[in-house]
Amino acid sequence: MKCIQLALFLLVTGCVSQKPLPLVPGDASAPSQITPAESMAIAHRMATHPWRPFATNILHGEDKAGILVNSPDISHEPRQPRRGWWIPGEVNTGVPYKWGGFDDTASFDVAIAKGLAGGDVSSPAKRRADNAAVSTQAAGVDCSGFVSRCLKLPTVHDTTQLPAVCNELPSARELRPGDLLNIPRRHVILCAGWSNTERTWIYYYETGGSPDYWKPGLKQAPLDALLALGYQPLRYRGMARPGESAKEILTRAVKATAAVVPNPTVGEP
């Protein structure tokens, strides 16, 4: 009896360390299985991927199929808020935005080596044309392509298809790394954790939103401002559930790179 009492005392006082609870697998019927840590690692890799483009990867005009392409290189609308960013001949970081794109880092590198355009920005005309405006002569990812990669989905799921493989959360305050904030037919972002203990600001990854519109990046913004835009909190059915003692997934160094977006707007699809 004394041994049991001592063990309980040590456990309550914290003298005995508890191991983190194991991950609970996601729904076996989901298209893929992934952990929150894996999802964050993919997002970080896509946002920091180094690549060296050249002039052959710039396209501002029609591709071979007659589809208008505008790569987000430094020459694209330099005086506009949504200007291009990558520089030919230099090492750039981040897989660029491409309307309808679903590349991972490996397929993107192959496409760039073949001379395909490094990304293709969206426009009102592309949004009206939808899939008919997707060019096979450009490489990169759009918002749903990026999120689909971060969930290890075998095929791209757009913002209208993602809810079918997710469960809607009863409250956005339940968001965890790897969860989604989605607006069908508009935009989707990937939750990366809470920015403060009050759970009023979140970290998130996205591509197609401010301040760097045409590349994926880690950002932080007030949750209520995002919800006011119409975002729905979703959890992918194949996402493993972390144990109650799970540690923070983002490191302090990664958090330090997050862009502050106090007044978020809905980005590009």
HELIX and SHEET records of a PDB file:
HELIX    1   1 LYS A    2  THR A   13  1                                  12    
HELIX    2   2 PRO A   36  THR A   48  1                                  13    
HELIX    3   3 ALA A   55  ASN A   57  5                                   3    
HELIX    4   4 THR A  105  ALA A  113  1                                   9    
HELIX    5   5 PRO A  124  ALA A  129  1                                   6    
HELIX    6   6 ASP A  130  ALA A  133  5                                   4    
HELIX    7   7 CYS A  143  CYS A  150  1                                   8    
HELIX    8   8 LEU A  162  VAL A  165  5                                   4    
HELIX    9   9 ALA A  172  GLU A  174  5                                   3    
HELIX   10  10 LEU A  223  ALA A  228  1                                   6    
HELIX   11  11 ARG A  252  LYS A  255  1                                   4    
SHEET    1   A 2 PRO A  50  TRP A  51  0                                        
SHEET    2   A 2 ASN A  92  THR A  93 -1                                        
SHEET    1   B 2 HIS A  60  GLU A  62  0                                        
SHEET    2   B 2 LEU A  68  ASN A  70 -1                                        
SHEET    1   C 2 ALA A 117  GLY A 118  0                                        
SHEET    2   C 2 ALA A 138  ALA A 139  1                                        
SHEET    1   D 7 CYS A 166  GLU A 168  0                                        
SHEET    2   D 7 GLN A 232  TYR A 236 -1                                        
SHEET    3   D 7 LEU A 180  ILE A 183 -1                                        
SHEET    4   D 7 HIS A 187  TRP A 194 -1                                        
SHEET    5   D 7 TRP A 201  GLU A 206 -1                                        
SHEET    6   D 7 GLY A 217  PRO A 222 -1                                        
SHEET    7   D 7 ALA A 259  VAL A 260  1                                        
END                                                                             
